């Protein structure tokens, strides 16, 4: 996606479930934030949230556009995460994206579930351009978990629970979990082919070069520390 495939990763050994770094697009510096599905399936935890939040804040401080690649099934579950403040510390990433005034371009490649989808540069936080691949799945949760909760009674009463489960999962994916539904509702600007990613991101960044945002007159925001 970046010029000549030249990408400078930052903090590669810390919180490897999220990747951050710098590259150039048409010669202009951009910051890149991406989930790493090969580590914890790409789930966000405390360290990943703070790592990405600090990077987004750094990019915003030096007027560097941020390109985000999303493949996140949710926040990492576990008592340790909860006791150590995953909600408060995860909120730092929400704050970083919400307060950023630099161009924000997001590409949803695969999973984008629940609250973790929201914090990864979504439209809800003010991202400028949101793109999605046809493989994107944008929903509260995955089809399997949703069917187990929403259709528990129907599955229990079915003569063939396995076949019924497959039918309900397919229906959920077709009607709720695909990127075209999100596009209809304005959460995604366009569904693109993976091969078009660089061209579309380049076009978006070019259009956003003159972006100007004004903030309310105040000394500073109140980041959740």
C-alpha positions in Angstrom: 0.0 0.0 0.0 2.9 2.4 0.7 5.4 3.6 -1.8 7.9 0.9 -2.9 6.6 -1.3 0.0 8.8 0.7 2.3 7.3 0.6 5.8 9.0 1.6 9.1 7.3 -0.3 11.9 7.4 1.2 15.4 7.5 -0.8 18.7 7.4 -4.1 16.8 8.0 -6.2 19.9 5.5 -4.6 22.1 1.8 -5.5 21.8 2.3 -7.4 18.5 -1.4 -7.8 18.0 -1.5 -4.3 16.6 1.0 -2.9 14.0 1.9 0.7 13.8 4.4 2.5 11.7 5.2 5.1 9.0 5.2 4.9 5.2 4.7 7.2 2.2 1.9 7.5 -0.2 2.6 9.6 -3.3 5.7 10.8 -1.4 3.7 12.1 1.6 4.2 10.6 5.0 1.3 8.6 6.5 0.9 6.8 9.8 -0.5 3.2 9.5 -2.4 1.4 12.2 -3.4 -2.2 11.6 -4.7 -5.2 13.5 -2.5 -8.3 13.4 -4.7 -11.4 13.2 -1.8 -13.7 13.7 -1.5 -12.5 17.3 -4.5 -13.1 19.6 -6.6 -13.2 16.4 -6.2 -9.5 16.2 -8.1 -8.8 19.5 -7.4 -5.5 21.2 -6.0 -5.7 24.7 -4.7 -3.0 27.2 -1.2 -2.8 25.7 -2.5 -2.7 22.1 -5.0 0.0 22.9 -2.4 2.2 24.5 0.2 1.6 21.8 -2.2 2.6 19.1 -3.6 5.5 21.0 -0.1 7.0 21.6 0.7 6.5 17.9 -2.5 8.2 16.7 -1.9 11.1 19.1 1.7 11.4 17.8 0.5 11.5 14.2 -2.1 14.1 15.1 0.5 16.3 16.9 2.7 16.4 13.8 -0.1 16.6 11.2 0.5 13.1 9.8 -2.5 11.5 8.2 -3.6 8.1 9.6 -4.6 5.1 7.6 -6.2 2.3 9.6 -6.6 -1.4 8.5 -9.2 -3.2 10.5 -9.5 -6.9 11.2 -10.6 -7.1 14.8 -13.0 -9.6 16.4 -13.3 -7.7 19.7 -11.5 -6.8 22.9 -9.4 -9.6 24.5 -11.6 -11.3 27.2 -10.3 -12.2 30.6 -10.4 -11.2 34.3 -6.8 -9.9 34.1 -7.8 -7.4 31.4 -10.8 -6.3 33.3 -9.0 -5.9 36.7 -6.3 -3.9 35.0 -8.8 -1.5 33.4 -9.4 -2.5 29.9 -12.4 -0.2 29.6 -10.6 2.9 30.9 -7.4 2.2 29.1 -9.1 1.0 25.9 -11.0 4.3 25.9 -7.7 6.1 25.2 -7.8 4.8 21.7 -11.4 6.1 21.3 -10.2 9.5 22.5 -7.2 9.6 20.2 -9.2 8.9 17.1 -12.1 11.2 18.2 -9.9 14.2 18.9 -7.6 13.8 15.9 -8.0 16.5 13.2 -5.6 15.0 10.6 -7.0 13.1 7.6 -8.4 9.7 8.8 -8.8 6.9 6.2 -10.0 3.4 7.3 -10.0 0.1 5.4 -12.0 -2.8 6.8 -10.5 -6.0 5.5 -12.2 -8.7 7.4 -13.7 -8.8 10.9 -15.0 -5.6 12.5 -17.0 -6.7 15.5 -18.6 -4.8 18.4 -16.9 -2.1 20.4 -13.5 -2.9 19.0 -14.8 -2.0 15.5 -15.9 1.4 16.9 -12.5 2.3 18.3 -10.6 1.4 15.1 -11.2 4.6 13.2 -14.9 4.1 12.5 -17.3 6.7 11.1 -18.7 7.0 14.6 -15.5 8.6 15.7 -15.3 11.0 12.8 -13.1 9.2 10.3 -13.2 10.9 6.9 -13.2 8.0 4.5 -14.1 4.4 5.3 -13.6 1.7 2.8 -14.4 -2.0 3.0 -13.4 -5.1 1.2 -16.1 -7.6 0.1 -14.8 -9.9 2.8 -15.5 -7.4 5.5 -17.9 -8.5 8.3 -19.3 -5.6 10.2 -21.6 -6.5 13.1 -22.0 -6.6 16.9 -20.5 -10.1 16.9 -19.8 -13.0 14.6 -22.5 -15.2 13.1 -21.9 -18.2 15.2 -22.1 -16.3 18.5 -25.0 -14.2 17.5 -27.0 -17.3 16.4 -26.4 -19.0 19.7 -27.8 -16.1 21.6 -30.6 -14.8 19.3 -32.0 -18.1 18.2 -31.3 -20.3 21.2 -35.0 -21.4 21.5 -35.3 -22.1 17.8 -32.2 -24.3 17.8 -33.5 -26.2 20.9 -36.8 -26.8 19.2 -35.4 -27.7 15.8 -35.6 -31.4 14.6 -32.1 -31.0 13.0 -30.2 -28.3 15.1 -27.1 -28.5 13.0 -28.9 -27.8 9.7 -30.9 -25.1 11.4 -27.8 -23.5 12.8 -26.2 -23.4 9.3 -29.4 -21.8 7.9 -29.5 -19.1 10.5 -25.8 -18.3 10.3 -26.1 -17.9 6.5 -29.1 -15.7 6.9 -27.3 -13.6 9.5 -24.2 -13.2 7.3 -26.4 -12.2 4.3 -28.6 -9.7 6.0 -26.6 -8.2 8.8 -22.9 -9.0 8.6 -21.9 -8.0 5.1 -20.3 -4.7 4.2 -23.1 -3.7 1.8 -25.5 -3.3 4.6 -23.1 -1.1 6.5 -22.6 0.9 3.2 -26.4 1.4 2.9 -26.5 2.8 6.4 -23.6 5.2 5.9 -21.0 3.4 8.1 -18.9 2.7 5.0 -18.3 5.0 2.0 -17.5 2.3 -0.6 -16.9 -1.4 -0.9 -13.7 -1.9 -3.0 -11.7 -4.9 -4.3 -8.5 -5.6 -2.4 -6.5 -4.8 -5.6 -8.0 -1.3 -5.6 -6.9 -0.5 -2.1 -3.8 1.6 -2.8 -5.6 3.6 -5.6 -8.6 4.3 -3.4 -6.5 5.3 -0.3 -4.3 7.5 -2.5 -7.4 9.3 -3.9 -8.8 9.7 -0.4 -5.6 11.2 1.0 -5.2 13.5 -2.0 -8.8 14.8 -1.5 -8.1 15.3 2.3 -4.9 17.2 2.0 -6.7 20.5 2.4 -8.7 19.3 5.4 -9.2 21.9 8.1 -10.9 21.1 11.4 -11.7 23.6 14.2 -12.0 22.5 17.8 -14.0 24.1 20.6 -12.2 26.9 22.4 -10.7 25.2 25.4 -7.2 24.6 26.9 -7.1 20.9 26.2 -9.3 17.8 26.2 -9.7 15.4 29.2 -8.1 12.1 28.0 -9.0 9.0 30.2 -5.6 8.5 32.0 
